[in-house]
């Protein structure tokens, strides 16, 4: 199946030109990242200014997990406050980007054609709003909220290998002006958070450095099988939902893409804030 979309693009010599977009993984940290951008936020702001303008953004977040693949086709998504106990100013923030229902339908068809056995259907959700795994990083990356955004859920049963394969399936969207963003955290152990941390935990730093090295070497199998190969994997990710978006982005990136790592530091001593950009050469 070839996905065909009608996307507005600049004209060159009378022909429509669609630029292949980079693929991103963004560590979105805690909801407070919206108010405390730190190093990582500044890096995302700079990145947003240098990216080719996307026709749309497809973002996959660990804060929308469902029994089956579900695609957001909400026309004007609300900003969801899917957290509690944080600064009340967060509940005043809005990310007013529009959705892209037509592209959501085409993406569902793409997934059905390549991933769904026995004629299963991808679900559509016309009510879903942006969870904080989407709007918090986009506040820094695309603060004007002028680009349409839609989300794809992750099934509860998604495995690391399936996450990578999902990214490969989505790869063709990049050629049509869609910015694919996996949003998670490169390390994520909420039990070890220290709000007053003065130093980073060594195990989180070691895991984060290991991922950088393997990603630079394009060691896909090691990155898929972190549970058996990465140092401190079980402690860096007691559950893997914040790591799976990294594998989706890795799968969506072209093999010949040039990798850039934005080293965003660590928050609360344990939440790694590195982000990854795979740029088409």
Secondary structure in CASP SS format (residue, H / E / C, confidence):
PFRMAT SS
TARGET T0000
AUTHOR 0000-0000-0000
METHOD secondary structure of the structure
MODEL  1
X C 1.00
X C 1.00
X C 1.00
X C 1.00
X C 1.00
X C 1.00
X C 1.00
X C 1.00
X C 1.00
X C 1.00
X E 1.00
X E 1.00
X C 1.00
X C 1.00
X E 1.00
X E 1.00
X C 1.00
X C 1.00
X C 1.00
X C 1.00
X C 1.00
X C 1.00
X E 1.00
X E 1.00
X E 1.00
X E 1.00
X E 1.00
X C 1.00
X C 1.00
X C 1.00
X H 1.00
X H 1.00
X H 1.00
X H 1.00
X C 1.00
X C 1.00
X C 1.00
X H 1.00
X H 1.00
X H 1.00
X H 1.00
X H 1.00
X H 1.00
X H 1.00
X H 1.00
X H 1.00
X H 1.00
X H 1.00
X H 1.00
X H 1.00
X C 1.00
X C 1.00
X C 1.00
X C 1.00
X C 1.00
X E 1.00
X E 1.00
X E 1.00
X E 1.00
X E 1.00
X E 1.00
X C 1.00
X C 1.00
X C 1.00
X E 1.00
X E 1.00
X C 1.00
X C 1.00
X C 1.00
X E 1.00
X E 1.00
X E 1.00
X C 1.00
X C 1.00
X C 1.00
X C 1.00
X C 1.00
X C 1.00
X E 1.00
X C 1.00
X C 1.00
X C 1.00
X C 1.00
X C 1.00
X C 1.00
X C 1.00
X C 1.00
X H 1.00
X H 1.00
X H 1.00
X H 1.00
X H 1.00
X C 1.00
X C 1.00
X C 1.00
X C 1.00
X C 1.00
X C 1.00
X C 1.00
X C 1.00
X H 1.00
X H 1.00
X H 1.00
X H 1.00
X H 1.00
X H 1.00
X H 1.00
X H 1.00
X H 1.00
X H 1.00
X H 1.00
X H 1.00
X H 1.00
X H 1.00
X H 1.00
X C 1.00
X H 1.00
X H 1.00
X H 1.00
X C 1.00
X C 1.00
X C 1.00
X E 1.00
X E 1.00
X E 1.00
X C 1.00
X C 1.00
X C 1.00
X C 1.00
X E 1.00
X C 1.00
X H 1.00
X H 1.00
X H 1.00
X H 1.00
X H 1.00
X H 1.00
X H 1.00
X H 1.00
X H 1.00
X H 1.00
X C 1.00
X C 1.00
X C 1.00
X C 1.00
X C 1.00
X C 1.00
X C 1.00
X E 1.00
X E 1.00
X E 1.00
X E 1.00
X C 1.00
X E 1.00
X E 1.00
X C 1.00
X C 1.00
X C 1.00
X C 1.00
X H 1.00
X H 1.00
X H 1.00
X H 1.00
X H 1.00
X H 1.00
X H 1.00
X H 1.00
X H 1.00
X H 1.00
X H 1.00
X H 1.00
X H 1.00
X H 1.00
X H 1.00
X H 1.00
X H 1.00
X C 1.00
X E 1.00
X E 1.00
X E 1.00
X E 1.00
X E 1.00
X E 1.00
X E 1.00
X C 1.00
X C 1.00
X C 1.00
X E 1.00
X C 1.00
X H 1.00
X H 1.00
X H 1.00
X C 1.00
X C 1.00
X C 1.00
X C 1.00
X C 1.00
X C 1.00
X C 1.00
X C 1.00
X C 1.00
X H 1.00
X H 1.00
X H 1.00
X H 1.00
X H 1.00
X H 1.00
X H 1.00
X H 1.00
X H 1.00
X H 1.00
X H 1.00
X H 1.00
X H 1.00
X H 1.00
X H 1.00
X C 1.00
X C 1.00
X C 1.00
X H 1.00
X H 1.00
X H 1.00
X H 1.00
X H 1.00
X C 1.00
X H 1.00
X H 1.00
X H 1.00
X H 1.00
X C 1.00
X C 1.00
X C 1.00
X H 1.00
X H 1.00
X H 1.00
X H 1.00
X E 1.00
X C 1.00
X C 1.00
X C 1.00
X H 1.00
X H 1.00
X H 1.00
X H 1.00
X H 1.00
X H 1.00
X H 1.00
X H 1.00
X H 1.00
X H 1.00
X H 1.00
X H 1.00
X C 1.00
X C 1.00
X C 1.00
X C 1.00
X C 1.00
X E 1.00
X E 1.00
X E 1.00
X E 1.00
X E 1.00
X C 1.00
X C 1.00
X C 1.00
X E 1.00
X E 1.00
X C 1.00
X C 1.00
X C 1.00
X E 1.00
X E 1.00
X C 1.00
X C 1.00
X E 1.00
X E 1.00
X E 1.00
X E 1.00
X E 1.00
X C 1.00
X C 1.00
END
